[in-house]
Amino acid sequence: MKEKQLRTYDFEGVAWGLFFVWWGITELFPALPNGSDPLGIGLILLGVNAARHFSGEAPSRFSITLGILMVVWGGLELAGVIFNLPIELPVFAVLLIVLGVMILAPGLFGGRKKLFGGL
């Protein structure tokens, strides 16, 4: 049991370390396009949960949800930069819709436990 707790702690430590390294990189290189910050953070969160899954541990539903939202946020901001869109994308509204769908889906389709314990 203690060994399993140690491995979980290691995943969290790696995630926090990658988070601060990525944050430092985005501060050091301001020429990175908008959306790089949340996209990288989302990929870190999803990557840690993938590592947990493949090591036999239960992934965190909360950090998976945050990771998906961050990837969507970063993707929308990057799309605006890459495609040189003349309008600003409604990122916050899209994030709210994605979060709502993620909360609704398990209840509507008879999925497993609900997100966030009670929502």
NORMOGI-V203901 format. One line per field, one symbol per residue. ss: DSSP state (H for helix, E for strand, L for the rest). psi: psi as a letter, one per 20 degrees, with the letter a starting at -180 (. if undefined). burial: I if it has 9 or more other C-alpha atoms within 8 Angstrom, else O. Layout:
ss->???
psi->???
burial->???
//
This chain:
ss->LHHHHHHHHHHHHHHHHHHHHHHHHHHHLLLLLLLHHHHHHHHHHHHHHHHHHHLLLLLLHHHHHHHHHHHHHHHHHHHHHHLLLLLLLLHHHHHHHHHHHHHHHHHHLLLLLLLLLLL
psi->ghhghghghgghggggghghggggghhhniiqqpihfhgggghgghgghggggijjqpqohghgggggghggghggghghggjlpiqpqmggghhggggghhhhghhhjkabqqqkgi.
burial->OOOOOOOIOOIIOOIOOIIOOIIOOIOOOOOOOIIIIIIIIIIIIIOIIIIIIOOOOOIOOOIIIIIIIIIIIIIIIIIIIOOOOOOOOOIOOOIOOIIOOIIOIIIOOOIOOIIOOOO
//
